[in-house]
Amino acid sequence: MRLDIDIPKDRPVLIAGPTASGKSALALQIAEDRGGAIINADALQVYDGWRILTARPSDADLARAPHHLYGHVPYQQDYSVGQWLREAEPFLSDGQPRPIIIGGTGLYFRALTEGLAEIPLPGPDIRAEGDRFLANYGLGAMVAELDAETRNRIDTNNPARVQRAWEVLRSTGRGLASWQDDTPPPLLPLSRTAPLVVNADKEVLNSRITDRFHAMIDAGALEEARRMLPDWDPKRLSSKAIGAPELIAHLSGEITLDDAIDRAIIASRQYAKRQRTWFRARMKDWHPVAVT
């Protein structure tokens, strides 16, 4: 990618973009050419276990620039945007290398640049109740139970986001939007950053997604899934890694490997579409970078 924006050496860089769009290569380019440490802002790359399927940096890339908040959370654990924000904060302080914050999780960037309300974490009983409700009644019924303001703010096609909002309402009696309205000042206002959002033509991105998933298979993604199979739990947040459910289904004898690959590619394209829609709606003030 070619940057047509001047980035001051002391200004933090934010790089958002859909999966397979080349964000990591751009971050490394900036780190090597202009200095800085790369901070992960992807909700799945924080987990250990799924290194290949989540496209975490290779050992070669790690040797080229400092990287932080990759693969440091056990895959069995939950992890929240609040935890990420607390862990990212030390890298934003004076005296640290200029942060280059990169990821595809828009909610992390929003919390970083707009602030995050301290919402009580629902307990395991509420989580289990939400799992049962979603399984028995479906996503539409869960969306219908949310307050109108929350429905208007979240991605109602994203089951994880909807269930999170449902659990907050169920456990606190207040809608997620109401909690968000009590947001404290942000750690890093957008005006103090160089915010970049990677844009990619749909067909170009679809081709990159296909090529990358086949490259993941060649790199050992199936063997990675086989190692995870004995402790597989589809309810874990780490199990949302694109391709993980499909490869596990193949290893469990439910579908062929070709079917698993095809389904994973389709799932990745659908995820990229949701990301692009989110970025277009909420990152209008970010500087676009075209995929070449």
Secondary structure, 3 states (H helix, E strand, C coil): CCCCCCCCCCCCEEEECCCCCCHHHHHHHHHHHHCCEEEECCCCCCECCCCCCCCCCCHHHHCCCCEECCCCECCCCCCCHHHHHHHHHHHHCCCCCCEEEEECCHHHHHHHHHCCCCCCCCCHHHHHHHHHHHHHHCHHHHHHCCCHHHHHHCCCCCHHHHHHHHHHHHHHCCCHHHHHCCCCCCCCCHHHCEEEEEECCHHHHHHHHHHHHHHHHHHCHHHHHHHHHHHCCCCCHHHHCCCHHHHHHHHCCCCCHHHHHHHHHHHHHHHHHHHHHHHHHHCCCCEEEECC
